Amino acid sequence: MITGLAAVATAAGLVSGCGTGSAATDDGVLSLAVQVPSSTFDPVMMDCESGRLYCQAAYDTLLHRDPHGDPVPGMASDFEYDPSHTSLHLVLRDGIAFSDGAPFDAQAAKANLDGFASRQGPNSSQAAQIESVEATAPMELEIRLSAPDPALLSNLASNLGMMASPAALGTDALATAPVGSGPYLLDTAGAQNGVDRFVRNPDYRDPSAYPFDEVEVHEISDSNTVINGLTVGQLDAGVIVSPDMADSAGISTVQVDTGWVGLILADRDGRLQPALADTRVR
């Protein structure tokens, strides 16, 4: 069973909509509403499903995913598995710097991956199959696995691939002040109660991919408040529980899958529970 929420919008460029106002097109500020804000900017701890806006704003990743979910180049311009799928070779892009000015290179990427694999957190399993990481050249990286990991490329486009400045790794400060190389920088001075503000990172490698100068993320748990904000143009997009609420206000909606609920019987050989080897039992 797939569970989901409805994403609602009035601003073109994010999702097409038909509300009466559009804040982003007027002043270059994209105003978004989320039900639950991110509680940390530590990649090992961040929730990049419900908190994807925060992850994508603050951090770039080694790989990206195209609209079909397939892995494509990100901070790595090229990537290739060996025939056994236990060694992944990445060629990194040159000329990228973190927001503290530190250069991005193979040693920085290795520090991130090693640090991720050595720590415990909600996303630690993404590095479970990593046996070693080696900087084989200044801008080349080799990730060796203990066994093939079908999720590795997707994980490198998510938390595992989020690159932070090596100087910030493992520090308490990273939780509240991200030091990444993403398209936006967290404006801690401009933050307000219930609103996180991001400003454009002037050094981001592909600024044309992000047309907004600023992004404001508002914590609004009440769907009626989101609908009202969209209607008067104070918000450009948001999340509500029921799309019917938006339909009556003339606001377009997009169904967003946010979770999966079900039962996976992984012990198909019956190693832990012999009865599961029988297809009739499963």
Rosetta blueprint (number, residue, H / E / L):
1 M L
2 I E
3 T E
4 G E
5 L E
6 A E
7 A E
8 V E
9 A E
10 T L
11 A L
12 A L
13 G L
14 L L
15 V L
16 S L
17 G L
18 C L
19 G L
20 T L
21 G L
22 S L
23 A H
24 A H
25 T H
26 D H
27 D H
28 G L
29 V E
30 L E
31 S E
32 L E
33 A E
34 V E
35 Q L
36 V L
37 P L
38 S L
39 S L
40 T L
41 F L
42 D L
43 P L
44 V L
45 M L
46 M L
47 D L
48 C L
49 E L
50 S L
51 G L
52 R H
53 L H
54 Y H
55 C H
56 Q H
57 A H
58 A H
59 Y L
60 D L
61 T E
62 L L
63 L E
64 H E
65 R E
66 D L
67 P L
68 H L
69 G L
70 D L
71 P E
72 V E
73 P E
74 G L
75 M L
76 A E
77 S E
78 D E
79 F E
80 E E
81 Y E
82 D L
83 P L
84 S L
85 H L
86 T L
87 S E
88 L E
89 H E
90 L E
91 V E
92 L E
93 R L
94 D L
95 G L
96 I L
97 A E
98 F L
99 S L
100 D L
101 G L
102 A L
103 P E
104 F L
105 D L
106 A H
107 Q H
108 A H
109 A H
110 K H
111 A H
112 N H
113 L H
114 D H
115 G H
116 F H
117 A H
118 S H
119 R L
120 Q L
121 G L
122 P L
123 N L
124 S H
125 S H
126 Q H
127 A H
128 A L
129 Q L
130 I E
131 E E
132 S E
133 V E
134 E E
135 A E
136 T E
137 A E
138 P L
139 M L
140 E E
141 L E
142 E E
143 I E
144 R E
145 L E
146 S L
147 A L
148 P L
149 D L
150 P L
151 A L
152 L H
153 L H
154 S H
155 N H
156 L L
157 A L
158 S L
159 N H
160 L H
161 G H
162 M E
163 M L
164 A L
165 S L
166 P H
167 A H
168 A H
169 L L
170 G L
171 T L
172 D H
173 A H
174 L H
175 A H
176 T L
177 A L
178 P L
179 V L
180 G L
181 S L
182 G L
183 P L
184 Y E
185 L E
186 L E
187 D L
188 T L
189 A L
190 G L
191 A L
192 Q E
193 N L
194 G L
195 V E
196 D E
197 R E
198 F E
199 V E
200 R E
201 N L
202 P L
203 D L
204 Y L
205 R L
206 D L
207 P H
208 S H
209 A H
210 Y L
211 P L
212 F L
213 D L
214 E E
215 V E
216 E E
217 V E
218 H E
219 E E
220 I L
221 S L
222 D L
223 S H
224 N H
225 T H
226 V H
227 I H
228 N H
229 G H
230 L H
231 T H
232 V H
233 G L
234 Q L
235 L L
236 D L
237 A E
238 G E
239 V E
240 I E
241 V L
242 S L
243 P H
244 D H
245 M H
246 A H
247 D H
248 S L
249 A L
250 G L
251 I L
252 S E
253 T E
254 V E
255 Q E
256 V E
257 D E
258 T E
259 G E
260 W E
261 V L
262 G L
263 L L
264 I L
265 L L
266 A L
267 D L
268 R L
269 D L
270 G L
271 R L
272 L L
273 Q L
274 P H
275 A H
276 L H
277 A H
278 D L
279 T L
280 R L
281 V L
282 R L
